[in-house]
Every structure is written in C-alpha cells, then in structure tokens.
Amino acid sequence: MKTYYVYILECLDKSYYTGFTSKLHTRILEHQTGKHPESYTHKRRPVKLVYYAKFTDPNHAIESEKQIKKWSRAKKEALINNEYKNLPNLSKKKF
C-alpha cells in the first residue's frame, strides 16, 4: 500500500510551507537543494521539516493539505507542537 504525506516546513524567514507528496525524503531534499526555482521555498532556504502526517488515501492527504494551508499561523503551530486540544479554539472567529 502506498503512503502519502502532508508536511509542513519552517523556512528561513520563519514562514511555513505546507505540501503533499508520496516521497517525503526526496521532496524535502528538493526543497533544500532548490530544485524548483519557482517554488515558494526556493528563496527561503534552508528549510526545516517541522511536521508530517501519513495517509494511505491520496484524496484524504490532499484534503488535509488544503485545509492546513487555510489555517492561521497559531493553528499551524498548535499542530506542529502536538497541542491538539487547542485546535478547535483556534478555529473560532473573534468578534
């Protein structure tokens, strides 16, 4: 069974990049070496892998990636730091 990954990289400028791949190690090396000059991480190297999750269904992985990309920085950091109990509160809008 093939494994798919959703991952978060911390860039040199402290921003986060979220991606999807079936070859995590290879993809991280591509980010580190700047293989794709047009990519978000190219000018923000070096990058550091700070989170990843495994999936067996590529559709679930892609859905997760899209969801995480919409999250606030605080919510991404809660995920990175395994603070799962904080995720629901970080989803609520403040009025």
For each residue, the residues with C-beta under 8 A, 3 or more apart:
1: 56
2: 22 56 58
3: 22 54 55 56
4: 20 21 22 54 55 56 57 58 61
5: 20 21 22 24 27 52 53 54 55 61
6: 18 19 20 52 53 55 61 64 65 68
7: 18 19 20 21 24 27 28 49 51 52 53
8: 16 17 18 49 50 51 52 68 76 79 80
9: 16 17 18 19 28 31 41 47 48 49 50
10: 14 15 16 47 48 50
11: 14 15 16 17 40 41 44 45 47
12: 44 45 46 47
13: 44
14: 10 11
15: 10 11 44
16: 8 9 10 11 50 73 76
17: 8 9 11 31 40 41 44 47
18: 6 7 8 9 65 68 69 76
19: 6 7 9 27 65
20: 4 5 6 7 61 62 65
21: 4 5 7 24 26 27
22: 2 3 4 5 58
23: 26 27
24: 5 7 21 27 28 52
25: 28 29
26: 21 23 29 30
27: 5 7 19 21 23 24 30 31
28: 7 9 24 25 31 32 47 49
29: 25 26 32 33 35
30: 26 27 33 35 36
31: 9 17 27 28 34 35 39 41 45 47
32: 28 29 45 46 47
33: 29 30
34: 31 37 41 42 45
35: 29 30 31
36: 30 39 42
37: 34 42
38: 42
39: 31 36 42
40: 11 17 44
41: 9 11 17 31 34 44 45 47
42: 34 36 37 38 39 45
43:
44: 11 12 13 15 17 40 41 47
45: 11 12 31 32 34 41 42
46: 12 32
47: 9 10 11 12 17 28 31 32 41 44
48: 9 10
49: 7 8 9 28 52
50: 8 9 10 16 80
51: 7 8 79 80
52: 5 6 7 8 24 49
53: 5 6 7 61 64
54: 3 4 5
55: 3 4 5 6 58 60 61 64
56: 1 2 3 4 60
57: 4 60 61
58: 2 4 22 55 61 62
59: 62 63
60: 55 56 57 63 64
61: 4 5 6 20 53 55 57 58 64 65
62: 20 58 59 65 66
63: 59 60 66 67
64: 6 53 55 60 61 67 68
65: 6 18 19 20 61 62 68 69
66: 62 63 69 70
67: 63 64 70 71
68: 6 8 18 64 65 71 76 79
69: 18 65 66
70: 66 67
71: 67 68 75 76 79 90
72: 75 76 90
73: 16 76 77
74: 77 78 90
75: 71 72 78 79 87 90 91
76: 8 16 18 68 71 72 73 79 80
77: 73 74 80 81
78: 74 75 81 83 84 86 87 90
79: 8 51 68 71 75 76 82 83 84 87
80: 8 50 51 76 77
81: 77 78
82: 79
83: 78 79 86 87
84: 78 79 87
85: 88
86: 78 83 89 90
87: 75 78 79 83 84 90 91
88: 85 91 92
89: 86 92
90: 71 72 74 75 78 86 87
91: 75 87 88
92: 88 89
93:
94:
95:
